[in-house]
Amino acid sequence: MSRQHANGQAPPADWAAASYQPGPNTPLLHCGAPGCGAAYLDDEPGRQAHTAVFAHSPRPRQAASPPQENP
C-alpha cells in the first residue's frame, strides 16, 4: 500500500529522509517537555525532526552514564 494525493498520484519521494539511517548506538529517548512525551532518536536529525513536528526542542542531550560497578 502506498500513499497517494487526492488526485490519485503518488507524492514525490523524499530521498533525504529515505536515506537516513541512525547509528547503531543512537538511543531512543522520550521528550521531557510538559505534555509531550514523544519518542525521538537522540542524534541531530532526530532532534531537528522533533523540533519541526512538535515546535519545541526535546530535552538537552544526555551524557552517557558511567557503568555501574558491582561491589
C-alpha positions as CSV (number, residue, x, y, z in Angstrom):
1,M,0.0,0.0,0.0
2,S,1.4,3.4,-0.9
3,R,0.3,6.9,0.0
4,Q,-1.5,8.9,-2.7
5,H,-2.6,12.5,-3.1
6,A,-6.3,13.3,-3.6
7,N,-5.7,13.4,-7.4
8,G,-4.5,9.7,-7.3
9,Q,-0.8,10.4,-7.9
10,A,1.9,9.2,-5.5
11,P,3.8,12.0,-3.7
12,P,7.4,12.6,-4.8
13,A,9.9,10.5,-2.8
14,D,11.8,12.3,-0.1
15,W,15.2,10.8,-0.8
16,A,16.9,12.6,2.1
17,A,14.6,11.1,4.6
18,A,14.7,7.7,2.9
19,S,18.5,7.5,3.1
20,Y,18.7,8.4,6.8
21,Q,20.0,5.5,8.9
22,P,20.6,6.1,12.7
23,G,23.8,5.0,14.2
24,P,23.8,1.6,16.0
25,N,24.2,3.2,19.4
26,T,21.7,6.1,18.9
27,P,19.4,5.9,22.0
28,L,15.6,6.3,21.7
29,L,14.5,8.9,24.3
30,H,11.2,10.5,25.4
31,C,10.8,14.2,25.3
32,G,10.7,15.9,28.8
33,A,8.6,18.8,27.7
34,P,5.3,19.1,29.7
35,G,2.5,17.3,28.0
36,C,4.7,15.9,25.2
37,G,6.4,12.6,26.0
38,A,7.1,11.8,22.3
39,A,9.9,9.4,21.5
40,Y,12.8,10.7,19.4
41,L,16.3,9.4,18.4
42,D,19.0,11.3,20.3
43,D,21.0,12.4,17.3
44,E,21.0,15.7,15.4
45,P,18.5,14.6,12.6
46,G,16.1,13.2,15.3
47,R,16.3,16.3,17.4
48,Q,15.7,18.5,14.3
49,A,12.7,16.4,13.3
50,H,11.2,16.6,16.8
51,T,11.6,20.4,16.7
52,A,10.0,20.6,13.3
53,V,7.0,18.4,14.1
54,F,6.3,19.5,17.7
55,A,7.6,23.1,17.6
56,H,9.8,22.7,20.6
57,S,13.2,21.2,21.3
58,P,13.4,18.0,23.2
59,R,15.3,18.0,26.5
60,P,19.1,18.7,26.2
61,R,21.4,15.8,25.1
62,Q,22.1,13.4,27.9
63,A,25.6,12.5,28.7
64,A,26.3,8.8,28.8
65,S,26.0,7.5,32.3
66,P,29.1,5.8,33.7
67,P,28.9,2.0,34.1
68,Q,27.7,0.7,37.4
69,E,30.3,-1.2,39.5
70,N,29.2,-4.3,41.4
71,P,30.8,-4.4,44.9
